Amino acid sequence: MAEPTREKSSTPGWLRPVWVRLVVLLAGFGAVMAVVGLLTGALAGTGVGSLVVGVAGAVGALWLYNRVIRTLEQRPATEIDRSAAPRGLRNGVLLGLGLFTATFLLIAMVGGVDSLGWGSVLGFLAAVGINAGAAVTEEIVFRAVLFRIVARQWGTGVALAVSAALFGLLHLVNPGASVWGAVAIAVEAGLMLGAAYALTRSLWFPIGLHFGWNMAEGGLFGTTVSGATNHGGLLHTVLDGPSAITGGEFGPEASVFAILACGIPALLFLRAARRRDRAAR
């Protein structure tokens, strides 16, 4: 009886080692992230231009990720399964909006808000584009590529530590960045978003959470996002007070209230993920 014919993999041999694939994917999608960020930032003054480019960049990055994973890993990219998108995005956006609103209210309660006024509709549209592009491309790089591959090889704990640390380091390149701000965003956003991915094993919930938080921070309340230039939002907020409370030049993400607001759900996500894994054994 003849042996069944084995289907040959279309992945080049040099790309099959995990560490090589990790480096190639990080470099490739890191470049996509940088290009989308530069274009949306450059068009921020137009509002609509940034919106169109940001949304198009997000859609294009997801399409490219799906094609690349199918080719390099010879599997469907289940982490971006479209059937999970509506629920994951909705839940993530709502939670992100709620967490930052809670952070803002805590800052306001202790006198950290100096003034609050109307902002700009064009600034809001620019924020949608900038944050759509950033949320999708950064989550592809740090969760779909880095976290997923490292977790598969060395476990969730190592993946959380590595992805959170590099996520914090990335934000050191922003104009108003500080070491404390990078540490804060690594602890709050890096861990929370990694935990959200570990829990759902889907990219949609972290994307929605990332987008919702940033939109509330910059697009709604008009505060500085991760030390980057503020292009405005529906409201314009001036914060004043100790950096530990307001976050200083880095923005509210460097506030102790932001660490608290994001740290609690991160722990809950990890606890739920651990319970699920134990039940599956």
C-alpha positions in Angstrom: 0.0 0.0 0.0 1.5 3.3 -1.0 2.3 5.9 1.7 0.1 9.0 1.7 1.7 12.0 0.0 2.9 14.6 2.6 2.0 18.2 1.9 5.1 20.3 1.8 5.2 23.4 3.9 5.5 26.7 2.0 7.4 28.2 4.9 11.2 28.7 4.0 13.4 26.5 6.2 15.3 29.4 7.8 12.0 30.9 9.0 10.8 27.7 10.9 12.8 28.2 14.1 10.6 30.0 16.7 13.1 32.7 17.6 13.7 33.6 13.9 10.0 33.8 13.3 9.6 36.0 16.4 12.3 38.5 15.2 10.9 38.6 11.7 7.4 39.2 12.8 8.4 41.8 15.4 10.5 43.7 12.8 7.8 43.6 10.1 4.9 44.6 12.2 7.0 47.0 14.2 7.6 48.8 10.9 3.9 48.8 10.1 3.2 50.2 13.6 5.8 53.0 13.1 4.5 54.0 9.6 0.8 54.1 10.7 1.8 56.2 13.8 3.8 58.7 11.7 1.1 59.1 9.1 -1.8 59.6 11.5 0.3 62.0 13.6 1.3 64.0 10.6 -2.4 64.3 9.5 -3.8 65.0 13.0 -4.3 68.7 12.1 -6.8 67.7 9.4 -8.9 65.6 11.6 -10.6 63.6 8.8 -7.3 62.7 7.2 -6.0 61.1 10.4 -9.3 59.3 10.8 -9.2 57.8 7.4 -5.5 56.8 7.5 -5.8 55.4 11.0 -8.8 53.2 10.3 -7.4 52.1 6.9 -4.0 51.3 8.6 -5.8 49.3 11.3 -7.8 47.2 8.8 -4.7 46.8 6.6 -2.6 45.6 9.5 -5.1 43.0 10.5 -5.4 41.7 6.9 -1.6 41.5 6.6 -1.3 39.7 9.9 -3.9 37.1 8.8 -2.0 36.5 5.6 1.4 36.3 7.2 0.3 33.9 9.9 -1.3 31.6 7.4 1.9 31.5 5.4 4.5 31.3 8.1 2.7 29.2 10.7 0.5 27.2 8.3 -2.7 27.9 10.4 -5.7 30.2 10.4 -5.1 33.3 12.6 -7.8 32.3 15.2 -6.7 35.1 17.5 -8.4 37.5 15.1 -11.4 35.4 14.2 -14.0 37.8 12.9 -16.9 36.1 14.7 -15.4 37.2 18.0 -14.8 40.8 17.0 -18.2 42.4 17.9 -18.3 41.1 21.4 -14.6 41.5 22.1 -14.4 45.1 20.8 -17.6 46.1 22.5 -16.6 44.8 25.9 -13.1 46.1 25.6 -14.1 49.6 24.5 -16.7 50.0 27.2 -14.3 48.7 29.9 -11.5 51.0 28.7 -13.8 54.1 28.7 -15.0 53.2 32.2 -11.5 52.6 33.6 -10.2 55.9 32.4 -13.3 57.8 33.5 -12.9 56.3 36.9 -9.2 57.4 36.9 -10.2 60.9 35.8 -12.9 61.3 38.5 -10.4 60.2 41.2 -7.9 62.8 40.0 -10.7 65.4 40.0 -11.9 64.4 43.5 -8.4 65.2 45.0 -8.2 68.6 43.2 -6.0 67.5 40.3 -8.2 69.1 37.6 -7.4 72.8 37.2 -9.8 73.6 34.4 -12.2 71.8 32.1 -13.6 73.3 28.9 -14.8 72.5 25.3 -12.2 71.1 22.9 -12.4 70.4 19.2 -14.4 68.1 17.0 -11.5 67.8 14.5 -9.3 66.9 17.4 -11.7 64.2 18.4 -11.8 62.8 14.8 -8.0 62.8 14.7 -7.9 61.0 18.1 -10.2 58.2 16.6 -7.8 57.7 13.7 -4.6 57.9 15.8 -6.0 55.5 18.5 -7.5 53.1 16.1 -4.2 52.7 14.3 -2.2 52.5 17.5 -4.5 50.1 19.3 -4.5 47.6 16.4 -0.8 47.8 15.4 0.5 47.8 19.0 -1.7 44.9 20.0 -0.5 42.9 17.0 3.1 43.6 17.9 2.9 43.1 21.7 0.2 40.6 22.2 -0.5 38.7 18.9 3.3 38.3 18.2 5.4 38.8 21.3 3.1 37.6 24.0 1.7 34.7 22.1 5.0 33.3 20.9 6.9 33.8 24.2 4.0 32.3 26.2 4.0 29.2 24.0 7.7 28.7 24.5 8.3 29.8 28.1 4.9 30.3 29.7 2.4 33.1 30.5 4.5 34.6 33.4 7.5 35.2 31.2 5.4 36.5 28.4 3.7 39.0 30.7 7.0 40.2 32.1 8.7 40.6 28.6 5.8 42.1 26.8 5.0 44.6 29.6 8.6 45.7 29.9 9.0 46.3 26.2 5.7 48.0 26.0 6.9 50.4 28.7 10.2 51.0 26.9 8.4 51.8 23.7 6.7 54.8 25.3 10.1 56.3 26.4 10.4 57.7 22.8 7.4 60.0 23.3 8.1 63.7 23.7 7.0 64.1 27.3 8.1 60.6 28.4 9.7 59.8 31.7 11.2 56.7 33.3 8.4 56.7 35.9 5.8 57.0 33.1 7.3 54.1 31.3 7.3 52.0 34.4 3.7 53.0 35.2 2.4 52.1 31.7 4.3 48.8 31.8 2.7 47.9 35.1 -0.9 49.1 34.2 -1.4 48.8 30.5 1.3 46.2 29.7 0.1 43.8 32.3 -3.6 44.5 31.9 -3.6 44.1 28.1 -1.4 41.0 28.4 -3.8 39.5 31.0 -6.8 40.4 28.7 -5.2 38.4 25.9 -4.3 35.5 28.2 -7.9 35.3 29.4 -9.6 35.5 26.0 -6.9 34.1 23.7 -8.3 36.7 21.2 -6.9 40.0 20.1 -10.2 41.8 19.9 -10.7 42.4 23.6 -7.2 43.9 24.2 -7.7 46.1 21.0 -11.0 47.4 22.3 -9.6 47.9 25.8 -6.6 49.8 24.4 -8.7 51.9 22.1 -11.4 52.7 24.7 -8.8 53.8 27.3 -6.9 56.0 24.9 -10.0 57.5 23.4 -11.3 58.5 26.9 -8.0 59.9 27.8 -7.2 62.0 24.7 -10.3 61.9 22.5 -12.9 62.7 25.2 -11.2 64.4 28.1 -8.4 65.9 26.0 -5.5 65.0 28.4 -2.0 64.0 27.4 -1.7 60.3 26.3 1.6 58.6 27.3 3.6 61.8 27.0 2.7 62.2 23.3 1.6 65.5 21.7 -2.0 66.2 22.5 -4.0 66.9 19.4 -7.2 67.7 21.3 -10.5 66.1 22.1 -14.1 66.9 22.7 -13.0 68.4 26.0 -9.9 70.3 27.0 -8.5 69.5 30.4 -5.7 71.1 32.3 -4.4 69.1 35.2 -2.4 70.6 38.1 -0.9 69.1 41.2 1.6 66.5 42.3 2.8 64.2 39.5 1.9 61.1 41.5 -1.7 62.3 41.3 -1.9 63.9 37.8 0.9 62.0 36.0 2.7 65.2 35.2 3.9 65.7 31.6 3.4 62.0 30.8 -0.3 62.4 31.4 -2.8 60.6 33.7 -1.3 57.2 32.9 1.6 58.0 35.2 -0.9 58.6 38.1 -1.2 56.2 41.0 -4.9 56.2 40.3 -4.3 54.8 36.8 -2.1 52.0 38.2 -4.9 51.1 40.6 -7.6 51.3 38.0 -5.8 49.0 35.6 -4.0 46.8 38.2 -7.3 45.4 39.7 -8.7 44.2 36.4 -5.3 42.8 35.4 -5.3 40.6 38.5 -8.9 39.5 37.9 -8.2 38.6 34.3 -5.2 36.5 35.3 -7.1 34.8 38.1 -9.9 33.9 35.7 -7.4 32.6 33.1 -5.8 30.4 35.8 -9.1 29.0 36.8 -10.0 28.2 33.2 -6.7 26.5 32.6 -7.1 24.4 35.7 -10.6 23.4 34.8 -9.4 22.3 31.3 -6.8 19.9 32.7 
